Amino acid sequence: MTTKKMSDFRIDWSKCPEAFRCSLENYVLHGLFPGQFLFCVLTNDLMGAMRYWDSEGPLQDLTTFVYCSLPGLCYGTSDDVFNWQAQQAA
């Protein structure tokens, strides 16, 4: 398993939808749980994300930011998310 710390990456947070910025920054930088909605987005669970989505901001903007701006190691499967959390918290 590759161990990467956030200091290995550069993210333009201005491209992140404002409604999700704080939660995603805390998750990516510190490994904090991002909430159930963002967990579903990060783990590619569209149906789960729709259950928790409160229509705050376009979903397409959020998924584009995750795919285009975040390190690929921090999203994908639930194991990917949990591994990222553990690495950032260490």
SVG drawing of the C-alpha trace seen along z (x, -y; Angstrom):
<svg xmlns="http://www.w3.org/2000/svg" viewBox="-33 -30 38 32">
<polyline fill="none" stroke="black" stroke-width="0.4" points="0.0,0.0 1.3,-3.4 1.4,-5.9 0.8,-9.5 0.4,-12.5 -1.5,-15.6 1.7,-17.5 2.5,-15.5 -0.5,-17.1 -1.7,-20.6 -5.4,-21.3 -7.1,-24.5 -9.9,-24.7 -11.5,-27.6 -12.9,-25.1 -14.7,-23.2 -18.4,-24.1 -18.6,-26.3 -21.2,-24.2 -18.8,-21.2 -15.4,-22.9 -14.9,-22.8 -16.0,-19.1 -13.8,-18.0 -10.8,-20.0 -11.0,-18.4 -11.4,-15.0 -8.5,-15.4 -6.1,-17.3 -6.8,-15.7 -8.7,-12.4 -11.9,-13.6 -15.1,-11.8 -16.8,-14.0 -20.4,-13.2 -22.6,-10.5 -23.4,-12.4 -19.8,-13.1 -18.8,-9.6 -21.3,-8.3 -19.9,-10.7 -16.3,-9.6 -17.2,-5.9 -19.1,-6.3 -22.5,-5.5 -24.8,-7.6 -28.0,-6.2 -26.7,-6.7 -25.6,-10.2 -29.1,-11.1 -30.6,-9.9 -28.5,-12.4 -28.3,-15.2 -30.1,-18.4 -29.9,-20.1 -27.2,-22.4 -25.2,-23.1 -25.0,-21.2 -24.0,-17.6 -22.2,-17.7 -19.9,-20.5 -19.0,-18.5 -18.3,-15.2 -16.2,-17.1 -14.1,-18.7 -13.6,-15.3 -12.6,-13.6 -10.5,-16.4 -8.9,-17.9 -8.6,-15.5 -5.8,-12.8 -7.1,-9.6 -6.1,-7.7 -8.7,-9.5 -11.8,-8.3 -13.1,-5.2 -14.1,-2.4 -15.0,-2.6 -11.6,-0.9 -9.9,-3.7 -11.7,-6.3 -10.9,-4.5 -7.2,-4.0 -6.9,-7.7 -8.4,-8.7 -6.0,-6.5 -3.0,-7.9 -3.9,-11.5 -4.7,-11.0 -1.3,-9.3"/>
</svg>
